[in-house]
Amino acid sequence: MNFDPIDMNHMRSALNLARQGLGRTAPNPCVGCIIVKDGRIIARARTGDGGRPHAEFLALQQAGSCAEGATAYVTLEPCAHEGETPSCARILIAAGITKCVVTTRDPDRRTWGINGGQGIKMLRDAGVQVIEGVREQEACALNAGFLLKHAENRPFITLKTATTLDAKIATGTGESQWITGSLARKRTHLIRAQHDGIAVGVNTILQDNPSLTVRIEKLNRPITRIIFDTNLRLTGNEKVFKDRDQNPVWIVTKSDQAFLHDDVKIIRTDPHDLKSVMAHLCDHGLTRLMVEGGASLMTSFLKAGLYDQFIQFKAGSLIGANGLSAIQDLGVHALDQKIDLVHTDHLALGADMMDVYTQHDKKAS
């Protein structure tokens, strides 16, 4: 379908605005809203951190009475459900918006209703012209985590490794800091900031004692740390627990023993049942998960087919056979069993390289 180039351009701006909320708006989607009147942008906003206020509400606050007769560009169908505040569809109608351009429909059952698109129906019933499908593919990629939450009861999953050219993550003695250089590590923190949570196996904590925080200058960005610890080997004294008031820690374990810290969320389920774990994470509000290691956890996600994006940082170095491999046995004994990926991006970071892959039937966000 051919859309008006003006609508396409304004929606691109709205999507760029929404993108700033990646990793910050869970459990809600990151949405951008731009209000245009007489060819001029009079308001622009994205969904607030934590998912409230919604982008439409903030944009209409900026526009004030000037919103009457204007066009709203929204990167997801305005919600139809009423809660503590009126639905976004209702406030757009009340503000006098005469045209609303949207990318795709909201999968939330409260807005979806019986036949889908109740927010759009409200707008049209009120006489607002609605144009759907503008930059829909880009919007779906941007909010893949929110869409997957409703379609598959799991978050968007990024697997990330940092290896030598021969795919080693550490020496035979476990030394791994640092295989890649400072530019690659800074890029890792940027990617972390676009996710709601980081997942690692307990061995990564016990061996490397990482903080697993987002460390980007002038960006105060809390993030949830999820540790897979089947038998609850953690003591509670590891570095990851030092700032748990700002960066929550969740432990996935089968153990029923008590833990040192009452403010650590314990998810008691089998850590090897990844589908169940992902459903728990969704239930607790996470929509985007970054899995950073170690090799055992990474392999489990690969074998389960539970990933949407695979990011490999590669250093121009070699360790050899005595090094620890990034991926363990995948059960591949013939070429027709191998896991094929689609290469979608490549970036040079000083002496290191970053490559991004997706599954054949997936598209990167």
ABEGO torsion letter per residue (X at the ends): XBBBAAAAAAAAAAAAAAAAABGAAOABBBBBBBBBBGGBBABBBBBBBGGOBBAAAAAAAAAEAAABGBBBBBABBBBABBBABBBAAAAAAAAGBABBBBABBBABAAAAEAAEGAAAAAAAAAGBBBBBGBGAAAAAAAAAAAAAAAAAGBBBBBBBBBBBAAGBABBAAGBAOBABBAAAAAAAAAAAAABABBBBBAAAAAAAGBAGBBBBBGBBBBBBBBBBBAAGABAGABAAAAAAAABBBBBBBABABBBABAABBBBBBBAABAAAAAAAAAAAGBABBBBAOBAAAAAAAAAAGBBABBBBBBBBBBAEAABBBABBBAGBABAAABBBBBBABBBBBEABBBBBBBBAABBBX
